[in-house]
Amino acid sequence: MAAGFLSADHAGMGVLFDQIQAVPGVSIAVHDGGPFLFYIGQLALVVQLAVVRRVKARTPFLVLLDLLLPFISSLPLGDHPPEGAQSMIGTRCAPHVPTTTP
C-alpha cells in the first residue's frame, strides 16, 4: 500500500515495490510473520474475553477451529469440497447468534 501511495503511476509503483521487497526481512515480516501474529492475537483476545466471561466458553474453541479450518479443508477428503466444511461450521454456529426482537 505504501508503494501505491508514494508512486505517481503504475510503472513507478512497480519499481518502488521491487525496492521494498529487496530489503532483507520484509517478506518474512509482511507475508509470513505478520498474518500469523494477527491470528495468534485474535485467538488470545477471544481467550481473554472467555476468561472474564464476556463470551461463552466455547467461543475460543470455535475461533481456533475457524483458524485451523483452511488447513483441514485443504486435505484430500474425497468428494467433499473445502467450502462444505466451512458452510457446515457456519450453519452449526448460526443458531447461537443472538437475535433482537422488535
C-alpha positions as CSV (number, residue, x, y, z in Angstrom):
1,M,0.0,0.0,0.0
2,A,2.9,2.4,0.7
3,A,4.2,1.8,-2.8
4,G,0.9,2.8,-4.2
5,F,0.6,6.0,-2.2
6,L,4.2,7.1,-2.8
7,S,4.1,6.5,-6.6
8,A,2.9,8.8,-9.3
9,D,2.0,6.0,-11.8
10,H,1.8,2.2,-12.2
11,A,5.3,1.8,-13.5
12,G,6.8,3.8,-10.6
13,M,4.8,1.7,-8.2
14,G,6.4,-1.5,-9.7
15,V,9.9,-0.1,-9.3
16,L,9.2,1.0,-5.7
17,F,7.6,-2.3,-4.8
18,D,10.7,-4.2,-6.1
19,Q,12.9,-1.9,-4.0
20,I,10.8,-2.6,-0.9
21,Q,10.8,-6.4,-1.5
22,A,14.6,-6.3,-1.9
23,V,15.0,-5.3,1.8
24,P,16.0,-8.3,3.8
25,G,13.3,-9.4,6.2
26,V,10.4,-7.6,4.6
27,S,9.0,-10.8,3.1
28,I,9.1,-12.7,6.4
29,A,7.6,-9.8,8.4
30,V,4.9,-8.8,6.0
31,H,3.9,-12.0,4.2
32,D,4.8,-14.7,6.7
33,G,5.1,-13.5,10.3
34,G,2.6,-10.6,10.2
35,P,-0.6,-12.6,9.4
36,F,0.5,-15.4,11.8
37,L,0.8,-13.0,14.6
38,F,-2.5,-11.4,13.8
39,Y,-4.3,-14.8,14.1
40,I,-2.5,-15.6,17.3
41,G,-3.5,-12.2,18.7
42,Q,-7.1,-12.8,17.6
43,L,-7.2,-16.1,19.5
44,A,-5.6,-14.5,22.5
45,L,-8.2,-11.8,22.7
46,V,-11.0,-14.2,22.5
47,V,-9.5,-16.4,25.2
48,Q,-9.2,-13.2,27.4
49,L,-12.9,-12.5,26.8
50,A,-13.8,-16.0,27.7
51,V,-11.8,-15.8,30.9
52,V,-13.7,-12.7,32.1
53,R,-16.9,-14.4,30.8
54,R,-17.8,-11.8,28.2
55,V,-18.2,-14.6,25.7
56,K,-19.2,-18.2,26.1
57,A,-16.5,-20.7,27.0
58,R,-16.9,-22.5,23.6
59,T,-16.1,-19.3,21.6
60,P,-12.2,-19.7,21.8
61,F,-12.6,-23.3,20.5
62,L,-14.8,-22.1,17.7
63,V,-12.3,-19.4,16.8
64,L,-9.4,-21.9,16.9
65,L,-11.5,-24.2,14.7
66,D,-12.1,-21.3,12.3
67,L,-8.3,-20.6,12.2
68,L,-7.5,-24.3,11.5
69,L,-10.3,-24.9,9.0
70,P,-8.3,-23.8,5.9
71,F,-5.7,-26.3,6.8
72,I,-8.2,-29.1,7.5
73,S,-10.3,-28.3,4.4
74,S,-7.2,-28.4,2.1
75,L,-6.7,-32.1,3.0
76,P,-7.9,-34.5,0.3
77,L,-11.2,-35.8,1.9
78,G,-12.8,-37.5,-1.1
79,D,-15.7,-35.7,-2.7
80,H,-16.2,-33.1,0.0
81,P,-15.3,-29.6,-1.2
82,P,-13.4,-27.3,1.2
83,E,-16.4,-24.9,1.2
84,G,-18.5,-27.7,2.6
85,A,-16.7,-27.8,5.9
86,Q,-16.9,-24.1,6.3
87,S,-20.5,-23.9,5.5
88,M,-21.2,-26.7,7.9
89,I,-19.4,-24.8,10.7
90,G,-21.4,-21.6,9.7
91,T,-24.7,-23.4,9.9
92,R,-23.9,-25.1,13.2
93,C,-22.9,-21.8,14.8
94,A,-25.8,-19.8,13.3
95,P,-28.4,-20.8,16.0
96,H,-26.1,-19.4,18.7
97,V,-26.0,-15.9,17.3
98,P,-28.1,-13.7,19.5
99,T,-31.1,-12.1,17.8
100,T,-33.0,-9.0,18.6
101,T,-36.8,-8.9,18.8
102,P,-38.7,-5.7,17.9
